[in-house]
Amino acid sequence: MTLGHVVLGGSPQALDATRNHELVHVEQYERWGPAFIPAYFLCALLLRLQGRHGYWDNPFEREAYRRAP
């Protein structure tokens, strides 16, 4: 999980496995600034209200999965 410039993980192995994906979120935070976290959750909420998946359909996640090797 990424909060601003901080990436949290349950173990060193989890951090290694998700590092590239989470670093995309760090870049997103740098672009969006403090609005990133509310924008992320607002997207998730709006998607859920549309009957879509708040995580897998979230444009922030889609970008992170697309860009992370």
C-alpha positions as CSV (number, residue, x, y, z in Angstrom):
1,M,0.0,0.0,0.0
2,T,1.3,3.5,-0.8
3,L,0.6,6.6,1.2
4,G,2.3,9.5,-0.5
5,H,6.0,8.6,-0.7
6,V,5.7,5.8,1.8
7,V,5.2,2.2,0.6
8,L,3.9,-0.2,3.3
9,G,4.2,-4.0,3.1
10,G,3.7,-6.9,5.4
11,S,7.1,-8.3,4.8
12,P,10.3,-7.7,2.9
13,Q,9.2,-10.4,0.4
14,A,5.8,-8.6,-0.1
15,L,7.6,-5.3,-0.7
16,D,9.9,-6.9,-3.3
17,A,7.0,-8.5,-5.1
18,T,5.0,-5.2,-5.3
19,R,7.7,-2.6,-5.5
20,N,7.4,-1.6,-9.1
21,H,3.6,-1.4,-8.9
22,E,3.7,0.7,-5.8
23,L,6.3,3.0,-7.2
24,V,3.8,3.9,-10.0
25,H,1.5,5.0,-7.2
26,V,4.3,7.1,-5.8
27,E,4.5,8.8,-9.2
28,Q,0.8,9.3,-9.3
29,Y,1.0,10.9,-5.8
30,E,3.7,13.3,-7.2
31,R,1.4,14.3,-10.1
32,W,-1.8,14.6,-8.0
33,G,-0.3,15.8,-4.7
34,P,-2.6,15.6,-1.7
35,A,-5.6,15.1,-3.9
36,F,-4.3,11.6,-4.9
37,I,-5.7,9.7,-2.0
38,P,-9.2,11.3,-2.1
39,A,-9.2,11.0,-5.9
40,Y,-8.3,7.3,-5.7
41,F,-11.1,6.5,-3.2
42,L,-13.6,8.7,-5.1
43,C,-12.9,6.7,-8.3
44,A,-13.4,3.5,-6.4
45,L,-16.7,4.7,-5.0
46,L,-18.0,5.9,-8.3
47,L,-17.0,2.7,-10.0
48,R,-18.8,0.6,-7.3
49,L,-21.9,2.8,-7.7
50,Q,-21.8,1.9,-11.5
51,G,-21.6,-1.8,-10.6
52,R,-17.9,-2.0,-11.5
53,H,-15.0,-3.2,-9.4
54,G,-13.5,-0.4,-7.2
55,Y,-10.0,-1.8,-7.4
56,W,-9.6,-3.7,-10.7
57,D,-11.4,-1.0,-12.8
58,N,-9.8,1.9,-10.9
59,P,-7.8,4.0,-13.4
60,F,-5.0,4.5,-10.9
61,E,-4.6,0.7,-10.5
62,R,-5.0,0.0,-14.2
63,E,-2.1,2.4,-14.9
64,A,0.0,0.8,-12.1
65,Y,-0.6,-2.7,-13.5
66,R,0.1,-1.5,-17.1
67,R,3.4,0.2,-16.3
68,A,4.8,-2.1,-13.7
69,P,6.9,-4.9,-15.1
